[in-house]
Amino acid sequence: MKKLMAGLAVTLALSATAQDSTVQAQAESNPLNFSGFIEGYYCYDFNKPEDNTRPGFLYSHNRHHEFNVNLAFLKGSYNTDRVRANLTLAVGTYMNANYAAEPGVLKNIYEANAGYKLNRNQNLWFDIGIMPSHIGWESAHAPSCWTLTRSIAAENSPYYESGAKLTYNTNDGKWLFSALALNGWQRIQRVDSNSLMSWGTQVQFKPSDKVLINYSTFFGTDKPDAERKWRYFHDLYAILQLTDKIGVIAGLDYGQEQKVKDGDDKSDWFTPVGIVRFTPNDHWAMALRGEYYSDEDGVIISTGTPNGFKTAGFSANVDYWPMKNISLRLEGRTLNSKDEIFVKEGISRDNNTAITFSTAINF
């Protein structure tokens, strides 16, 4: 009996090894993969905007009192040891709002890039095309974010960028360094009559799977040469998993832009954000967010009011994952401004409150 059991164990081990080898061979022989994502949502804005569009500085989940799709995409990826490429075509209210300035079919390109590993033994990659932004801890892909809606900081800094990127990852995975040449501040096609490239950097430190610290920059101009104003932007954040169930994100963005061409005076804006998330198990999560955005001169968010855009926000959300690829999320959010920049029933107000529900599926 012992010999029979030993023989069976050996047989099972050899079978498992053969299966692993088959899976690995299939992965190596099939570098092309396809995936998709859909996020549907309903948002009720208690200010009841007449045109059913939420305040102009919000670009995600921005339609009031209607069922809609925030983002839906189909993605094709190609990955080998030395070559990688991504093509993602997308639709949704997020695309309508964020890509409004892009011409033609560019309005529906979420991602389109190709990369080559420059050194066989080092993680040094050169990528070119339309890519996710190197700025910020949030993306348009909702399941990747701790809160249902995006922070004001994320909504008013680049979600995507077009250009060329050189990236180096250390072999131990702790450090990432990137240098970028870009077409502008969230631009696929460069602004007409702008002859200059913009530039960016990123440094990321991940000493463990519970700590990530990131510092990203942008330097350039997003205006025609005749009215060129230089913009300088810094994005610093940390993601900390304090315990198995409690995580924290702390972020601070700071930007400056020349007030006039070739002038020494600059306008500035800044936005601190803090998020705390509690995940009691694999199916539930809860998060609280506090944020503040100050843009007195209206560089990014123009209000035409005496104090400009100075707004604080608070949100709370509850998330449920019935399966690993499906999420159901509910969030309440309130915004309070120093000036009366919101409108309800034709009357200016200094606050805005909304409830948002979403269902997201990865496939």
Summary of the structure (lengths in Angstrom):
residues: 363
radius of gyration: 23.1
end to end distance: 46.7
largest distance: 89.2
contacts: 1108
relative contact order: 0.12
helix: 13%
strand: 52%
